[in-house]
Amino acid sequence: MGREFLSLFDHWADSYDDTVSGHDEQYEEVFRRYPAILKEIARRSGQYVLEFGSGTGNLTALLLAADKNVFGVEPSDAMKKAALQKGVPDVFHDGDFLSFPAPPFELDTIVSSYAFHHLTDEEKKQAIHTYSNILHSDGKIVFADTMFQTQAAHQAEIGKAKAAGFDQLAEDLETEYYPTIDVLKKIFEEEGFSTSFHQMNDFVWIVEAKKRE
């Protein structure tokens, strides 16, 4: 359920913000327009927000600055510590996409950035089924993550990374659970959501899934 990557995030916590700022050449395109991506998630969010994979609190801070009520879920203690050291208010709770405490308010939005690919397709379906049960008919999910239009596009990006000598990026693309858009769309629709997808860079798309009445 994504926790197999926990040691990676504990190790990454100190340098995560440098990476998302474009200082790591391998991941420069992955995080291109990072501030705009987070702003777009916040813009699409309602007032009562459950955030998965809060990390170092970058999206959390934007949501709070917009006077939204935020319940953050983050499994990495090192990431939570980094967020608090930056002055992000402590709205964080231990948990993950599949196992998390209940927020103290009625949700209208569930958000995440750069994290949902840590679940297998079967786990994604399980998670979205859970979210369908806790969201009301006007609720929605807004996720930004790496995904691909086709398996061929995914394989092409692996080839490009290897050709550029970006071995770490290539390994990530080969070992983590990046979905194709058609698979993700099918999962959401089977769980009662209508979806729209908006591409933000060569890797990252925003999916907004609205629960159907």
Secondary structure, DSSP 8 states (H G I E B T S, - for coil): --GGGHHHHHHHTTTHHHIIIIISGGGTTTTTTHHHHHHHHHHH--SEEEEE--TTSHHHHHHHHTT-EEEEE---HHHHHHHHHTT----EES--SSS----SS--SEEEEES-GGGS-HHHHHHHHHHHHHHS-TT-EEEEEEE-BSSHHHHHHHHHHHHHTT-HHHHHHHHHS---BHHHHHHHHHHTTEEEEEEE-SSSEEEEEEEE--
